[in-house]
Amino acid sequence: MTESTIDAEAPRNSRARRGPSLGDVASHAGVSTQTVSRVANGLSNVEAATRDRVLASMQVLGYRPNKAARALRLGSFRSIGVMMFTLSSYGNMRTLDAIAAAAATAGYSITLVPVENKTQRDVSDAFTRLLDQAVDGIVILLEAHIVEESDVELPPGLPVVVIDSTPRTDYPLFDTDQNQGARLATQHLLDLGHETVWHIAGPAASYSATRREESWRRTLEEAGREVPPVLRGDWSTASGYRFGREIAARDDITAVFASNDQMALGVIRALHEAGRDIPGDVSVVGFDDMAESDSFWPPLTTVHQDFDVVGRLSLETLIREIESGQGEPTTTVVPTRLVTRSSTARAR
């Protein structure tokens, strides 16, 4: 008796786990399975009243189209892969938010693959993992020199766009104008009468940090000013604080340009603790214009980057290439601008 009870229940349980089928929806709506398939696939050759009836039946029964099967039929997965090193960076998070929003608007999902270490092997492994996820295209947001290495091969035949990672010109590139931003920050401090500008740079492996550092140096050289030694940070508030304590102990440093707002915040804390006035004794400029920068004390002068624009444009370009099968290696640079607040003033 027990065995017959199990046999009788098994089909019903299995059917419950599978959920309603295409045929169930067709029976409920009083149409053919072909009509239900057309509605599920978004085809237009279905009368409006019939479509509404089918959609209503899908909702009542809880039917969900099999997207995997549809992808295999159409050769499109409606999925974008995103490769990035870290989610802790303000710029990365803002850019990822913009990519995800643009993808959702276009009907695509996002598959995020973080890269643990900045090595060629880890980047190649990340490509393999993304391809296993069956994506239609890839956004690379690695913020490191690794992608410019000649032996890092990007997937052939798969649409790819690159953000802030490389000077390579064989793929569409998107970034804010890092050089312009660092020049604006440095020149602003020189125009306020400071003899020179000290720089807390980002990690040497960071492509954006390198360009900001080079632009800072070039601006000082072109102005005929002394170029102080670079203070190498790691983007964190802690590294800014560490160098800020060294800066606070010296009377000859009157202007500091930090390569991001978080390190600038660390500098400001160290100066406050040492009793140094900002901007009376030391002017401080950051980079990013993060949402909280106007709430620092004093409010931070910084370089604004339009991460939202970069993320949206890169994703729109990738989707155009995916859907048209055509693309070309273009470079898109979004301007930066200086936002002047109370952390900078004329030198005494």
C-alpha positions, 0 to 999 in steps of 0.5 A: 500500500505504501508503494502504490501511494508513493507512485500515485503522488510522485507525478503530482509532486513532479508536476508541481515542481515543474510549474504550469506548461505552455499547454496549460496556458493554452488550455486556460486561455482557449488558444493554441500552444503556438499562440502562447509561444508567440506571446511568450517570445514577444512576437507581434503577430497576435491580436491585441485581445488574444495577447491580453487573454494569454497574458492574463492566463500566464499571470493566473497560472504563474507561468514563466517563459523558459528563457534558457530555451528561448536563448538557445533558439534565438542565439541571444542570452540577453545578458551582459558580463561585467569584469571588475577588480573591486566593489569598494571603489566609489567610481566603480560602484557608480559606474556599475550602477549606471551599467545595471540601470542601462541594461535593465532599460534595454531588457538585459541582465548583468552577470558580475565576475570580480577578479581577485588579483591583478594578474594576467592569469586571473583576468584570463580565468575571469573571461573563461567564467564569463563565457561559461555564463553564456553572455552576449557581451562584456564590459571590462572595468579593471582600472589597471594596466593589466589589460594593455599587456599584449599577451592578455587576449580578449575573447574573439568574436564577442562584443567587448567595451573597456572602461578606464583600463587601457590605452589599447585602441582595438576596442571601444574605450570609455573614460572620464578625462583624467588628465584634464581633471588632474590639471584643473586641480593642480592649476587651481592651487597654483592660481591661488598662489601656492608655490607647489602642490604635493600629490597623494597618488593612487596605486601604481597599478591603477591606470587612472592613478597613473594618468592623474599623477602624470598630469599633476607632474606635467602641470607643475613642470610647465609652470616651472615649479618644483615637483615634490616626491609622490606620496603613494596611497592605496585609495583608502582613507587610512592611507590619506590619514597616514600621509596627512600626519606627515604633511601636518608636521611640516610648515612648508607644505601648503597645498595637497592634491589627493587622487581621490576624495577618500584619501583627501578625507584622511588628510583633512582628519590628520590636519584637524587633529594636528590643529592645522587650519584648512584652508588657512594653513593647507589647502586640500583638493580631492578627485571624484566628487563623491556624494559626501564630499560637500559634507566634509569639514570644510566642504571639499574642493574636488574634481567631478567625474560623470560616472553615470554618463560613462556607464550608460554610454559604454553599455549602450554602445555594447548593446548596439554592437550585440544587436547589429553585429557591427562595431568599431574601436572608438574612444569616448572621453567624458569631460571632468570639471572642478567643483570649488568649495571651502577646502582651498584658499589663497596661500598666506 
